[in-house]
Amino acid sequence: MRDGIHLYTDVYRPDVKGEQFPALLAYTYWHKDNNEALEWLAAPQAYLGAPFWDSSLEAGDFNYTVPRGFAHVIPDPIGIGNSEGHGTKTWFNPEDIYDMMDWIAAQPWCSGNVGMTGPSAYFIMQIHVANVKPPHLMALRCDECDCGTLRGCRAGHSEVAGSIS
């Protein structure tokens, strides 16, 4: 991050040497380690009614995205999990998300194209970062959000929705 803080991040990507892939970023304050619950399930749980409901499906199913040629990146924001910091900044800080996208795009396994995914709080993060127009942001997958959360946020940036492949 531009302020020197280190964010702990899980990166799931195809196991192919020397190739680059578009990345999907799932960024919110839910602890990234919850997503490992997907590995314990015999089959994906039904959304919301799942007995394992702990945000694990909200960040997206990396068992679905990775075999289809995407890197799937799930960080813990500042002050969450093992990430540094004490939550002195809002979790909706678009600068941190922008910096995370820059980091992702600079990795040798990334094609430079980054999309964001997820409902609810993940959706809110997408809308906030879209306003600062990160150069590597190619697509948003926004769904399931209480529109009241958009107060004070300009949501008129549909031009960032596109293809990241």
C-alpha positions as CSV (number, residue, x, y, z in Angstrom):
1,M,0.0,0.0,0.0
2,R,1.2,3.5,-0.6
3,D,1.3,4.1,3.2
4,G,3.6,1.1,3.8
5,I,0.9,-1.1,5.3
6,H,1.1,-4.8,4.2
7,L,-2.2,-6.6,3.5
8,Y,-2.3,-10.4,3.8
9,T,-3.8,-11.8,0.6
10,D,-4.9,-15.2,-0.7
11,V,-4.2,-15.7,-4.4
12,Y,-5.7,-18.7,-6.2
13,R,-4.5,-19.0,-9.8
14,P,-4.1,-21.6,-12.5
15,D,-1.0,-23.7,-12.0
16,V,0.5,-22.9,-15.4
17,K,4.0,-21.6,-15.6
18,G,4.8,-18.5,-17.8
19,E,1.2,-17.6,-18.6
20,Q,-0.7,-14.5,-17.5
21,F,-4.4,-14.4,-16.4
22,P,-7.0,-11.8,-15.7
23,A,-7.6,-11.4,-12.0
24,L,-10.8,-11.2,-10.0
25,L,-10.5,-9.2,-6.8
26,A,-13.0,-9.8,-4.0
27,Y,-12.3,-7.0,-1.4
28,T,-14.2,-6.4,1.8
29,Y,-13.9,-6.6,5.5
30,W,-14.9,-10.2,5.8
31,H,-11.9,-12.2,7.0
32,K,-10.3,-13.8,3.9
33,D,-9.8,-17.2,5.7
34,N,-13.5,-17.8,5.7
35,N,-13.2,-18.6,2.0
36,E,-11.3,-21.8,2.8
37,A,-14.6,-23.3,4.0
38,L,-15.2,-23.9,0.2
39,E,-12.5,-26.6,0.4
40,W,-14.4,-28.5,3.1
41,L,-17.7,-28.7,1.2
42,A,-18.5,-31.7,-1.0
43,A,-20.5,-29.3,-3.3
44,P,-21.2,-25.5,-3.2
45,Q,-23.9,-24.6,-0.7
46,A,-27.0,-22.8,-1.8
47,Y,-26.5,-19.1,-1.4
48,L,-27.7,-17.5,1.9
49,G,-29.5,-20.6,3.2
50,A,-26.2,-22.4,3.6
51,P,-25.3,-24.0,6.9
52,F,-21.8,-22.7,6.4
53,W,-23.0,-19.1,5.8
54,D,-19.9,-17.1,6.8
55,S,-19.2,-15.0,3.7
56,S,-17.3,-17.8,2.0
57,L,-19.5,-17.7,-1.1
58,E,-19.6,-14.0,-1.2
59,A,-16.0,-13.6,-2.3
60,G,-16.7,-16.1,-5.1
61,D,-15.9,-19.7,-5.6
62,F,-12.3,-20.0,-6.7
63,N,-12.9,-23.6,-7.5
64,Y,-15.1,-22.3,-10.3
65,T,-13.1,-19.2,-11.4
66,V,-9.5,-20.6,-11.4
67,P,-10.1,-23.6,-13.8
68,R,-11.7,-21.1,-16.2
69,G,-8.5,-19.1,-16.5
70,F,-8.8,-16.4,-13.8
71,A,-6.6,-15.6,-10.8
72,H,-8.9,-15.0,-7.8
73,V,-7.5,-12.6,-5.2
74,I,-9.0,-12.2,-1.7
75,P,-7.2,-9.8,0.7
76,D,-7.8,-8.8,4.2
77,P,-8.1,-5.0,4.4
78,I,-6.2,-2.9,6.9
79,G,-6.7,-4.0,10.4
80,I,-8.5,-7.2,9.5
81,G,-7.1,-10.7,10.1
82,N,-3.3,-10.7,9.8
83,S,-3.2,-7.5,7.8
84,E,-1.3,-4.7,9.4
85,G,-2.9,-1.5,10.7
86,H,-5.5,-0.7,13.2
87,G,-8.5,0.2,11.1
88,T,-7.6,3.9,11.3
89,K,-8.9,4.3,7.8
90,T,-12.3,3.2,6.6
91,W,-12.6,-0.3,5.1
92,F,-14.2,1.4,2.1
93,N,-11.0,3.3,1.3
94,P,-10.7,3.4,-2.5
95,E,-7.0,4.2,-2.3
96,D,-6.3,0.8,-0.7
97,I,-8.3,-1.0,-3.3
98,Y,-6.6,1.0,-6.1
99,D,-3.2,0.1,-4.6
100,M,-4.2,-3.6,-4.4
101,M,-5.2,-3.5,-8.1
102,D,-1.8,-2.0,-9.0
103,W,-0.1,-4.7,-7.0
104,I,-2.2,-7.5,-8.7
105,A,-1.6,-6.0,-12.2
106,A,2.2,-5.9,-11.6
107,Q,2.4,-9.6,-10.7
108,P,4.0,-11.9,-13.3
109,W,1.0,-14.1,-13.4
110,C,-1.5,-11.3,-14.1
111,S,-2.4,-10.0,-17.6
112,G,-2.9,-6.5,-16.2
113,N,-6.6,-6.8,-16.3
114,V,-8.5,-6.8,-13.0
115,G,-12.2,-7.2,-12.3
116,M,-14.0,-7.1,-9.0
117,T,-16.7,-9.4,-7.8
118,G,-19.2,-10.0,-5.0
119,P,-22.4,-8.9,-3.4
120,S,-23.3,-6.8,-0.4
121,A,-20.2,-5.3,1.2
122,Y,-18.1,-6.5,-1.8
123,F,-20.6,-4.5,-4.0
124,I,-20.0,-1.4,-2.0
125,M,-16.3,-1.7,-2.4
126,Q,-16.7,-1.9,-6.1
127,I,-18.8,1.2,-6.4
128,H,-16.4,3.2,-4.2
129,V,-13.3,2.3,-6.2
130,A,-15.0,2.8,-9.5
131,N,-15.2,6.5,-8.7
132,V,-11.4,6.8,-8.7
133,K,-11.1,4.9,-12.0
134,P,-8.1,2.6,-11.5
135,P,-6.4,2.0,-14.8
136,H,-6.4,-1.8,-14.4
137,L,-10.1,-2.1,-13.5
138,M,-11.8,-3.6,-16.5
139,A,-15.1,-5.0,-15.1
140,L,-17.4,-5.0,-12.1
141,R,-19.8,-7.7,-11.0
142,C,-22.1,-5.9,-8.7
143,D,-25.1,-7.6,-7.3
144,E,-27.3,-7.7,-4.2
145,C,-27.0,-4.4,-2.4
146,D,-29.3,-2.2,-0.4
147,C,-29.4,1.0,-2.6
148,G,-29.4,3.1,0.6
149,T,-25.7,2.3,1.0
150,L,-25.0,4.3,-2.1
151,R,-25.8,7.6,-0.5
152,G,-22.8,9.9,-1.0
153,C,-21.4,7.7,-3.7
154,R,-21.7,8.5,-7.4
155,A,-22.7,5.2,-9.0
156,G,-22.8,6.5,-12.5
157,H,-19.7,4.9,-13.8
158,S,-21.1,2.0,-15.9
159,E,-18.3,2.5,-18.4
160,V,-16.0,0.4,-16.2
161,A,-18.2,-2.7,-16.8
162,G,-16.7,-4.7,-19.5
163,S,-14.6,-7.8,-20.3
164,I,-11.4,-8.7,-18.5
165,S,-10.3,-11.6,-20.6
